[in-house]
Amino acid sequence: MSSVVFVTSDQECEILVKNKNYGKTPKRVVVDPGFVLITLIHPTFGKVIKQVQIIDGDSQDLYHQWIK
């Protein structure tokens, strides 16, 4: 069963999971259950890595606020 993370941010940024680019926020990303590292990249503010724990078949929201 697939799990989903809805990734949003106060600034549009690129989303990477396991070095695969999923495009820009906001975006629903289908992931494998377990601990998932999600990398967000902003051209001005840099890169941040978030870890989320996903339960099989669950959905979760991930929001990041960039420091300006």
DSSP file (Angstrom, degrees, kcal/mol; ACC not computed):
  #  RESIDUE AA STRUCTURE BP1 BP2  ACC     N-H-->O    O-->H-N    N-H-->O    O-->H-N    TCO  KAPPA ALPHA  PHI   PSI    X-CA   Y-CA   Z-CA
    1    1 A M              0   0    0      0, 0.0    56,-0.4     0, 0.0     2,-0.2   0.000 360.0 360.0 360.0 139.8    0.0    0.0    0.0
    2    2 A S        -     0   0    0     54,-0.1     2,-0.3    55,-0.1    30,-0.1  -0.525 360.0-150.7 -88.9 155.5    1.4    3.4   -0.8
    3    3 A S  E     -A   31   0A   0     28,-1.5    28,-2.5    -2,-0.2     2,-0.4  -0.871   9.5-146.3-120.5 154.8    1.8    6.3    1.6
    4    4 A V  E     -Ab  30  59A   0     54,-1.9    56,-2.2    -2,-0.3     2,-0.5  -0.968   9.8-165.3-129.8 137.4    1.6   10.0    0.8
    5    5 A V  E     -Ab  29  60A   0     24,-2.6    24,-2.9    -2,-0.4     2,-0.8  -0.990  14.0-149.9-116.7 126.6    3.4   13.1    2.1
    6    6 A F  E     -Ab  28  61A   0     54,-2.9    56,-2.8    -2,-0.5     2,-0.5  -0.861  19.3-159.8 -95.8 109.4    1.9   16.5    1.2
    7    7 A V  E     +Ab  27  62A   0     20,-2.8    20,-1.9    -2,-0.8     2,-0.3  -0.799  18.9 162.9 -99.5 123.1    4.9   18.8    1.1
    8    8 A T  E     - b   0  63A   0     54,-2.9    56,-1.5    -2,-0.5     2,-0.3  -0.909  10.6-178.7-133.7 163.0    4.3   22.6    1.4
    9    9 A S  E     - b   0  64A   0     -2,-0.3    56,-0.2    54,-0.2     4,-0.1  -0.981  40.4-117.5-155.6 157.8    6.5   25.6    2.2
   10   10 A D  S    S+     0   0    0     54,-1.6     2,-0.4    -2,-0.3    55,-0.1   0.671 108.5  41.8 -74.3 -14.9    6.1   29.3    2.6
   11   11 A Q  S    S-     0   0    0     53,-0.4    14,-0.1    -3,-0.0    -1,-0.1  -0.995  99.7-105.2-128.6 136.6    8.5   29.7   -0.4
   12   12 A E        +     0   0    0     -2,-0.4     2,-0.3    12,-0.1    -2,-0.1  -0.384  53.8 162.2 -60.1 133.2    8.4   27.6   -3.5
   13   13 A C        -     0   0    0     29,-0.1    12,-2.1    -2,-0.1    29,-0.2  -0.967  40.7 -92.3-150.5 163.2   11.2   25.1   -3.5
   14   14 A E  E     -CD  24  41B   0     27,-2.6    27,-1.9    -2,-0.3     2,-0.5  -0.501  34.0-144.7 -77.6 147.3   12.4   21.8   -5.1
   15   15 A I  E     - D   0  40B   0      8,-2.4     7,-3.1    25,-0.2     8,-0.5  -0.965  17.9-179.3-116.7 127.3   11.5   18.5   -3.4
   16   16 A L  E     -CD  21  39B   0     23,-2.6    23,-3.0    -2,-0.5     2,-0.4  -0.992   8.3-179.8-126.9 135.6   13.9   15.5   -3.5
   17   17 A V  E >  S-CD  20  38B   0      3,-2.1     3,-1.6    -2,-0.4    21,-0.1  -0.985  81.6 -11.5-131.6 122.1   13.3   12.1   -2.0
   18   18 A K  T 3  S-     0   0    0     19,-0.6    -1,-0.1    -2,-0.4     3,-0.1   0.904 129.1 -57.8  52.8  44.9   16.1    9.5   -2.4
   19   19 A N  T 3  S+     0   0    0      1,-0.2     2,-0.5    -3,-0.0    -1,-0.3   0.574 110.4 125.8  63.6  12.7   17.8   11.9   -5.0
   20   20 A K  E <   -C   17   0B   0     -3,-1.6    -3,-2.1     2,-0.0     2,-0.5  -0.892  59.5-132.5-101.5 128.9   14.7   11.8   -7.2
   21   21 A N  E     -C   16   0B   0     -2,-0.5    -5,-0.2    -5,-0.2     3,-0.1  -0.672  22.2-178.0 -83.1 126.0   13.3   15.3   -8.0
   22   22 A Y  E     -     0   0B   0     -7,-3.1     2,-0.2    -2,-0.5    -6,-0.1   0.253  44.5-113.2-105.4   9.9    9.5   15.5   -7.5
   23   23 A G  E     -     0   0B   0     -8,-0.5    -8,-2.4     4,-0.0    -1,-0.4  -0.582  53.9 -29.5  93.7-157.1    9.2   19.1   -8.7
   24   24 A K  E    S-C   14   0B   0    -10,-0.2   -10,-0.2    -2,-0.2   -12,-0.1  -0.652  75.6 -61.6-106.0 155.7    8.2   22.1   -6.7
   25   25 A T  S    S+     0   0    0    -12,-2.1   -17,-0.2    -2,-0.2     2,-0.1  -0.399 103.0  53.7 -69.3 151.6    6.1   22.7   -3.6
   26   26 A P  S    S+     0   0    0      0, 0.0     2,-0.3     0, 0.0   -18,-0.2   0.615  82.2 137.4 -78.3 148.9    3.2   22.3   -3.0
   27   27 A K  E     -A    7   0A   0    -20,-1.9   -20,-2.8    -2,-0.1     2,-0.5  -0.984  51.6-129.4-158.8 142.5    3.1   18.6   -4.1
   28   28 A R  E     -A    6   0A   0     -2,-0.3     2,-0.5   -22,-0.2   -22,-0.2  -0.862  31.1-165.0 -91.8 126.5    1.8   15.2   -3.0
   29   29 A V  E     -A    5   0A   0    -24,-2.9   -24,-2.6    -2,-0.5     2,-0.5  -0.960  13.9-141.0-119.5 125.0    4.6   12.7   -3.0
   30   30 A V  E     +A    4   0A   0     -2,-0.5     2,-0.3   -26,-0.2   -26,-0.2  -0.731  33.8 172.5 -83.8 126.7    4.1    8.9   -2.9
   31   31 A V  E     -A    3   0A   0    -28,-2.5   -28,-1.5    -2,-0.5     3,-0.1  -0.860  36.2-100.6-132.1 163.6    6.7    7.3   -0.6
   32   32 A D        -     0   0    0     -2,-0.3    22,-0.2   -30,-0.1   -30,-0.1  -0.577  51.1 -99.2 -77.5 148.6    7.5    3.9    0.9
   33   33 A P  S    S+     0   0    0      0, 0.0     2,-0.3     0, 0.0    22,-0.2  -0.266  84.5  52.8 -66.8 158.8    6.5    3.5    4.6
   34   34 A G  E    S- E   0  54B   0     20,-3.1    20,-3.0    -3,-0.1     2,-0.5  -0.778 105.1 -16.2 115.9-161.8    9.2    4.0    7.3
   35   35 A F  E     - E   0  53B   0     -2,-0.3     2,-0.4    18,-0.2    18,-0.2  -0.698  67.1-170.2 -81.7 127.5   11.6    6.8    7.9
   36   36 A V  E     - E   0  52B   0     16,-3.1    16,-2.5    -2,-0.5     2,-0.6  -0.972  16.0-146.8-124.3 131.2   11.8    9.1    4.9
   37   37 A L  E     - E   0  51B   0     -2,-0.4   -19,-0.6    14,-0.2     2,-0.5  -0.872  16.5-168.7 -96.5 123.5   14.3   11.9    4.3
   38   38 A I  E     -DE  17  50B   0     12,-3.3    12,-3.0    -2,-0.6     2,-0.5  -0.960   5.8-155.4-115.8 122.7   12.9   14.7    2.3
   39   39 A T  E     -DE  16  49B   0    -23,-3.0   -23,-2.6    -2,-0.5     2,-0.5  -0.843   5.0-165.0-100.7 130.5   15.2   17.4    0.9
   40   40 A L  E     -DE  15  48B   0      8,-2.9     8,-2.3    -2,-0.5     2,-0.5  -0.960   5.7-166.3-113.9 131.1   13.9   20.9    0.1
   41   41 A I  E     -DE  14  47B   0    -27,-1.9   -27,-2.6    -2,-0.5     6,-0.2  -0.971   7.2-176.9-125.2 124.2   16.1   23.2   -2.0
   42   42 A H  E  >  - E   0  46B   0      4,-3.6     4,-1.9    -2,-0.5   -29,-0.1  -0.959  28.1-134.4-117.2 135.6   15.5   26.9   -2.4
   43   43 A P  T  4 S+     0   0    0      0, 0.0    -1,-0.1     0, 0.0     4,-0.1   0.785 104.2  27.0 -62.4 -27.6   17.7   29.0   -4.7
   44   44 A T  T  4 S+     0   0    0      2,-0.1    -2,-0.0     1,-0.0    -3,-0.0   0.836 126.6  40.7 -98.9 -43.1   18.2   31.7   -2.1
   45   45 A F  T  4 S-     0   0    0      1,-0.3     2,-0.3    21,-0.0    22,-0.1   0.541  98.7-138.2 -91.6  -8.2   17.8   30.1    1.3
   46   46 A G  E  <  -E   42   0B   0     -4,-1.9    -4,-3.6     2,-0.0     2,-0.4  -0.656  37.4 -32.2  96.2-144.4   19.7   26.9    0.5
   47   47 A K  E     -E   41   0B   0     -2,-0.3     2,-0.3    -6,-0.2    -6,-0.2  -0.922  42.9-177.0-127.2 144.0   18.9   23.3    1.5
   48   48 A V  E     -E   40   0B   0     -8,-2.3    -8,-2.9    -2,-0.4     2,-0.5  -0.996  14.0-148.9-137.7 143.7   17.1   21.6    4.4
   49   49 A I  E     -E   39   0B   0     -2,-0.3     2,-0.4   -10,-0.2   -10,-0.2  -0.961  13.8-169.1-116.0 126.6   16.6   17.9    5.1
   50   50 A K  E     -E   38   0B   0    -12,-3.0   -12,-3.3    -2,-0.5     2,-0.5  -0.907   9.5-150.0-113.9 140.0   13.5   16.8    7.0
   51   51 A Q  E     +E   37   0B   0     -2,-0.4     2,-0.4   -14,-0.2   -14,-0.2  -0.942  18.4 178.1-110.3 129.2   12.9   13.3    8.3
   52   52 A V  E     -E   36   0B   0    -16,-2.5   -16,-3.1    -2,-0.5     2,-0.6  -0.955  24.6-135.8-126.7 148.6    9.3   12.0    8.6
   53   53 A Q  E     -E   35   0B   0     -2,-0.4     2,-0.5   -18,-0.2   -18,-0.2  -0.922  24.0-164.7-104.8 122.9    8.0    8.6    9.8
   54   54 A I  E     -E   34   0B   0    -20,-3.0   -20,-3.1    -2,-0.6     2,-0.4  -0.912   9.6-146.7-113.6 130.1    5.4    7.3    7.5
   55   55 A I    >   -     0   0    0     -2,-0.5     3,-2.6   -22,-0.2    -2,-0.0  -0.750  42.1 -87.7 -91.5 141.5    3.0    4.4    8.4
   56   56 A D  T 3  S+     0   0    0     -2,-0.4   -54,-0.1     1,-0.3   -53,-0.1  -0.223 113.3   6.4 -51.7 125.2    1.9    2.1    5.5
   57   57 A G  T 3  S+     0   0    0    -56,-0.4    -1,-0.3     1,-0.3   -55,-0.1   0.426 105.3 122.0  82.3   0.0   -1.1    3.5    3.8
   58   58 A D    <   -     0   0    0     -3,-2.6   -54,-1.9   -57,-0.1     2,-0.4  -0.423  51.3-144.0 -90.7 165.5   -1.0    6.7    5.8
   59   59 A S  E     -b    4   0A   0    -56,-0.2     2,-0.3    -2,-0.1   -54,-0.2  -0.967  17.9-176.4-127.2 150.2   -0.8   10.3    4.6
   60   60 A Q  E     -b    5   0A   0    -56,-2.2   -54,-2.9    -2,-0.4     2,-0.4  -0.993  21.1-129.4-146.0 148.2    1.1   13.1    6.3
   61   61 A D  E     -b    6   0A   0     -2,-0.3     2,-0.4   -56,-0.2   -54,-0.2  -0.816  17.3-168.7 -98.1 139.8    1.6   16.8    5.9
   62   62 A L  E     +b    7   0A   0    -56,-2.8   -54,-2.9    -2,-0.4     2,-0.4  -0.979   8.6 180.0-128.1 118.7    5.1   18.3    5.9
   63   63 A Y  E     -b    8   0A   0     -2,-0.4     2,-0.4   -56,-0.2   -54,-0.2  -0.949   5.6-170.4-118.9 137.9    5.4   22.1    6.1
   64   64 A H  E     -b    9   0A   0    -56,-1.5   -54,-1.6    -2,-0.4     2,-0.6  -0.996   8.7-158.0-128.9 133.8    8.7   24.1    6.1
   65   65 A Q        -     0   0    0     -2,-0.4     2,-0.2   -56,-0.2   -56,-0.0  -0.944  19.1-139.3-108.5 120.0    9.1   27.8    6.8
   66   66 A W        -     0   0    0     -2,-0.6     2,-0.5     1,-0.1    -2,-0.0  -0.523  18.1-118.4 -77.0 142.8   12.2   29.3    5.4
   67   67 A I              0   0    0     -2,-0.2    -1,-0.1     1,-0.1     0, 0.0  -0.707 360.0 360.0 -81.6 126.0   14.1   31.8    7.6
   68   68 A K              0   0    0     -2,-0.5    -1,-0.1     0, 0.0    -2,-0.0   0.416 360.0 360.0-101.4 360.0   14.2   35.1    5.7
